[in-house]
Amino acid sequence: MAGLRTWGAAAALLSIAVAISGCGASPTTQIFDRFEKASSTEVNVPAAMSSLKTLEDKDEKQYISIINQGKQDNRNVQTLIDNTNQALAERKQVLEQMKAQLDEARDQIGEMDGIIANLKEEELKKPAEEAYQAYVKRYETFKSLFESYDKWIQHEQSLYEQLKSEETKLKSINKAVAERNEAYRQVEELKQQFNDYTTQFNTLKSAFYEKAGLQVTKPAPPKQDDGSVDPELEIPPIENDGTE
């Protein structure tokens, strides 16, 4: 089985140095303000991603051990299963914390079609709309990811319950393993999509700022914890740009 995709480097998002929102603000300023408020709202998401990744890695090792031992004699895995069920509950709790922050960030951005339409500079409308749509797709992808992740946990819990029973047949266990693995595969695909839309939003947002003539400074890239993670699998947090 392929390794779990990492959720991203554990780095806090940088807050903007200057608040530029206010009554009568231009559409460009309103767009900047909403993008950056959303980014700031996700300040604790990287830490949650790191915590979830640690739990996933630990659970993956226990899962393999449970499957290997459980197919031979389910009496060997009772304690492991009890510990893993508790860890699954912890993973769900962390994911719910992430969802709460992403939901709040989505509220911060709100519906921006009207603001974008009010841009006086026609050349700014397309990059603004592209950045906004990338963010919306990113959020919708996370909603799908949240639902698929919950199914993954449910399938894993169901599998463990079957392994605990002495009456469960090997055929039934193999079916439960296949269902769990399919749910796992869907989660991994959605993680990659979330990663892609995050990168798109960061890139398109910066392109809009540049075209709009906004002077911003990019935060320093986060330090990697170690060299054991494939950087191509990392999900970067939304970047938060600041004014100079």
C-alpha positions as CSV (number, residue, x, y, z in Angstrom):
1,M,0.0,0.0,0.0
2,A,1.3,3.4,-0.9
3,G,2.2,5.8,1.9
4,L,-0.3,8.3,3.2
5,R,-0.1,11.7,1.6
6,T,1.1,14.4,3.9
7,W,-1.2,17.3,4.8
8,G,1.6,19.8,4.5
9,A,4.3,21.6,6.4
10,A,3.4,22.6,9.9
11,A,3.8,26.3,9.6
12,A,1.6,29.2,10.9
13,L,0.2,31.6,8.3
14,L,1.6,35.1,8.5
15,S,-0.9,37.9,9.2
16,I,-1.0,41.0,7.1
17,A,0.9,44.0,8.4
18,V,-1.7,46.6,7.6
19,A,-5.5,46.5,7.6
20,I,-6.8,48.2,4.5
21,S,-10.5,47.5,4.7
22,G,-13.1,50.1,5.5
23,C,-16.2,51.9,4.3
24,G,-16.1,53.0,0.7
25,A,-13.1,50.7,0.0
26,S,-12.4,50.1,-3.7
27,P,-13.2,46.7,-5.2
28,T,-9.5,45.9,-5.4
29,T,-9.1,46.7,-1.7
30,Q,-12.1,44.6,-0.8
31,I,-10.8,41.6,-2.7
32,F,-7.4,41.9,-1.1
33,D,-9.0,42.2,2.3
34,R,-11.2,39.2,1.9
35,F,-8.5,37.0,0.5
36,E,-6.2,37.9,3.4
37,K,-8.8,37.6,6.1
38,A,-9.5,34.1,4.9
39,S,-5.8,33.3,4.9
40,S,-5.5,34.6,8.5
41,T,-8.5,32.6,9.6
42,E,-6.7,29.4,8.6
43,V,-3.7,30.3,10.8
44,N,-4.1,27.1,12.9
45,V,-4.8,24.8,10.0
46,P,-1.2,23.8,9.3
47,A,-0.7,22.7,12.9
48,A,-3.9,20.6,12.7
49,M,-2.6,19.1,9.4
50,S,0.6,18.1,11.1
51,S,-1.3,16.6,14.0
52,L,-3.6,14.6,11.7
53,K,-0.6,13.4,9.6
54,T,1.1,12.1,12.8
55,L,-2.1,10.2,13.8
56,E,-2.5,8.8,10.3
57,D,1.1,7.5,10.2
58,K,0.6,5.8,13.6
59,D,-2.7,4.4,12.6
60,E,-1.4,3.1,9.3
61,K,1.3,1.0,11.1
62,Q,-1.3,-0.4,13.6
63,Y,-3.7,-1.1,10.7
64,I,-1.2,-3.2,8.9
65,S,-0.3,-5.0,12.1
66,I,-4.0,-5.7,12.9
67,I,-4.7,-7.0,9.5
68,N,-1.7,-9.3,9.5
69,Q,-2.3,-10.7,12.9
70,G,-6.1,-10.7,12.8
71,K,-6.3,-13.0,9.8
72,Q,-4.4,-15.6,11.7
73,D,-5.9,-15.3,15.2
74,N,-8.2,-12.4,16.2
75,R,-7.4,-12.9,19.9
76,N,-4.0,-11.3,19.2
77,V,-5.4,-7.9,18.2
78,Q,-8.1,-7.0,20.7
79,T,-6.0,-4.4,22.6
80,L,-4.6,-3.0,19.3
81,I,-8.1,-2.5,18.0
82,D,-9.3,-0.8,21.1
83,N,-6.3,1.6,20.9
84,T,-6.8,2.2,17.2
85,N,-10.5,3.0,17.6
86,Q,-9.6,5.7,20.1
87,A,-7.0,7.1,17.6
88,L,-9.7,7.1,14.9
89,A,-11.9,9.3,17.1
90,E,-9.0,11.6,17.7
91,R,-8.4,11.9,13.9
92,K,-12.1,12.8,13.4
93,Q,-11.9,15.4,16.1
94,V,-8.8,17.1,14.5
95,L,-10.5,17.0,11.1
96,E,-13.6,18.7,12.5
97,Q,-11.4,21.4,13.9
98,M,-9.9,22.0,10.5
99,K,-13.4,22.1,8.9
100,A,-14.5,24.7,11.4
101,Q,-11.6,27.0,10.4
102,L,-12.1,26.4,6.7
103,D,-15.9,27.1,7.1
104,E,-15.1,30.4,8.9
105,A,-12.5,31.3,6.2
106,R,-15.1,30.6,3.5
107,D,-17.5,33.0,5.3
108,Q,-14.8,35.6,5.4
109,I,-14.4,35.5,1.6
110,G,-18.2,35.3,1.0
111,E,-19.7,35.7,-2.4
112,M,-17.4,37.9,-4.5
113,D,-19.0,37.9,-8.0
114,G,-20.5,41.3,-7.4
115,I,-17.3,42.9,-6.1
116,I,-15.3,41.5,-9.0
117,A,-17.9,42.8,-11.5
118,N,-17.5,46.3,-9.9
119,L,-13.8,46.4,-10.8
120,K,-13.2,49.4,-13.0
121,E,-10.2,47.9,-14.7
122,E,-11.4,45.2,-17.1
123,E,-8.0,43.6,-17.1
124,L,-8.3,42.8,-13.4
125,K,-11.6,41.0,-13.6
126,K,-10.3,37.7,-15.1
127,P,-7.4,37.2,-12.7
128,A,-9.6,38.1,-9.7
129,E,-12.3,35.7,-10.8
130,E,-9.8,32.9,-11.5
131,A,-8.3,33.3,-8.0
132,Y,-11.8,33.4,-6.4
133,Q,-12.9,30.3,-8.3
134,A,-9.8,28.4,-7.3
135,Y,-10.6,29.2,-3.6
136,V,-14.2,28.1,-4.0
137,K,-13.1,24.8,-5.7
138,R,-10.6,24.3,-2.9
139,Y,-13.3,24.7,-0.3
140,E,-15.7,22.4,-2.1
141,T,-13.0,19.8,-2.4
142,F,-12.4,19.9,1.3
143,K,-16.1,19.4,1.9
144,S,-15.9,16.3,-0.2
145,L,-12.7,15.2,1.5
146,F,-14.4,15.6,4.9
147,E,-17.2,13.3,3.9
148,S,-14.9,10.8,2.3
149,Y,-12.7,10.8,5.4
150,D,-15.6,10.1,7.6
151,K,-16.5,7.1,5.4
152,W,-12.9,5.9,5.6
153,I,-13.0,6.0,9.4
154,Q,-16.4,4.2,9.4
155,H,-15.2,1.4,7.1
156,E,-12.1,1.0,9.3
157,Q,-14.1,0.8,12.4
158,S,-16.5,-1.8,10.8
159,L,-13.5,-3.9,9.8
160,Y,-12.1,-3.8,13.3
161,E,-15.4,-4.9,14.7
162,Q,-15.4,-7.9,12.4
163,L,-11.9,-8.8,13.3
164,K,-12.9,-8.8,17.0
165,S,-15.6,-11.4,16.4
166,E,-14.7,-15.1,16.3
167,E,-17.6,-15.7,14.0
168,T,-16.4,-13.5,11.1
169,K,-15.3,-15.4,8.0
170,L,-12.2,-14.6,6.1
171,K,-14.3,-13.8,3.0
172,S,-16.2,-11.1,5.0
173,I,-12.9,-9.7,6.3
174,N,-11.5,-9.4,2.8
175,K,-14.6,-7.6,1.6
176,A,-14.3,-5.2,4.5
177,V,-10.6,-4.6,3.7
178,A,-11.5,-3.8,0.1
179,E,-14.2,-1.3,1.2
180,R,-11.8,0.4,3.6
181,N,-9.1,0.5,0.9
182,E,-11.4,2.1,-1.6
183,A,-12.5,4.8,0.9
184,Y,-8.8,5.4,1.6
185,R,-8.0,5.8,-2.1
186,Q,-10.8,8.4,-2.5
187,V,-9.4,10.4,0.4
188,E,-5.9,10.3,-1.1
189,E,-7.2,11.6,-4.4
190,L,-9.1,14.4,-2.7
191,K,-6.0,15.4,-0.7
192,Q,-4.2,15.8,-4.0
193,Q,-7.0,17.9,-5.5
194,F,-7.0,20.0,-2.3
195,N,-3.3,20.4,-2.7
196,D,-3.6,21.4,-6.4
197,Y,-6.3,24.0,-5.7
198,T,-4.3,25.5,-2.8
199,T,-1.4,26.0,-5.1
200,Q,-3.6,27.4,-7.8
201,F,-5.2,29.9,-5.4
202,N,-1.8,31.0,-4.0
203,T,-0.5,31.5,-7.5
204,L,-3.5,33.2,-9.0
205,K,-4.0,35.5,-5.9
206,S,-0.4,36.7,-6.3
207,A,-0.9,37.3,-10.0
208,F,-4.0,39.4,-9.3
209,Y,-2.1,41.4,-6.6
210,E,0.8,42.0,-9.1
211,K,-1.5,43.1,-11.9
212,A,-3.4,45.4,-9.6
213,G,-0.2,47.1,-8.5
214,L,-0.4,46.0,-4.9
215,Q,3.0,46.0,-3.2
216,V,3.2,42.8,-1.2
217,T,5.9,40.8,0.5
218,K,5.8,37.0,0.5
219,P,6.4,35.2,3.7
220,A,9.4,33.0,4.0
221,P,8.8,29.3,3.1
222,P,8.1,27.1,6.1
223,K,10.9,24.8,7.3
224,Q,10.4,21.1,6.8
225,D,10.3,18.9,9.9
226,D,12.7,16.4,8.3
227,G,13.7,14.9,5.0
228,S,11.4,11.9,5.3
229,V,8.4,13.4,3.5
230,D,8.1,13.6,-0.3
231,P,7.7,17.3,-1.0
232,E,5.5,16.5,-4.0
233,L,2.9,15.1,-1.7
234,E,2.8,18.1,0.7
235,I,-0.3,20.3,0.9
236,P,0.9,23.8,1.4
237,P,-1.2,26.2,3.5
238,I,-2.8,29.2,1.9
239,E,-0.1,31.9,1.7
240,N,-0.8,35.2,3.4
241,D,0.7,38.2,1.7
242,G,1.5,41.5,3.5
243,T,1.9,45.0,2.3
244,E,5.3,46.7,2.4
